[in-house]
Amino acid sequence: ESLTSGEKVGSMQSQTTVKTGSTEDGRPVFEVSAQGAGTLCGAEVTSMASYVAKMQADGSLYGKRPNAGVVMAADGVATFRATGAGSFTADGGTSFRGVAYFQSQAPSLSALNGKAIVYSWEVDAAGVAAWELWEVV
């Protein structure tokens, strides 16, 4: 199911690891690393990223990948930054929705340049994440 009327541009599976970082206003800050693989713009890719998820006063989560995460294809790399809003799930995972911005000189990934890509990021209790991406139109 699509989050927008846009075209689905990617789907990746990742393994995540979580550690607690500092606290902010007495609420935990989680540091998450993710490494995985899938497809992006029809190309087989691998990905590596880390992000910070901060618990908000209402218990929801705000996540951000302020610097460059990396997606690697056979013909080059793309970097990305992202933000998202989320929550813990009943099964012990997390669920986020947000926007990612990619930059690449790789021919297979350059169609993402200058576009807002919306995503869903679903992490199960075992730390397995599904990242689904759509182009906003």
Secondary structure as UniProt FT lines:
FT   STRAND          8..24
FT   TURN            25..26
FT   STRAND          27..40
FT   TURN            41..42
FT   STRAND          43..55
FT   TURN            57..58
FT   STRAND          61..73
FT   TURN            74..75
FT   STRAND          76..88
FT   TURN            90..91
FT   STRAND          94..104
FT   TURN            107..109
FT   HELIX           110..112
FT   TURN            113..114
FT   STRAND          117..123
FT   TURN            125..126
FT   STRAND          128..135
//
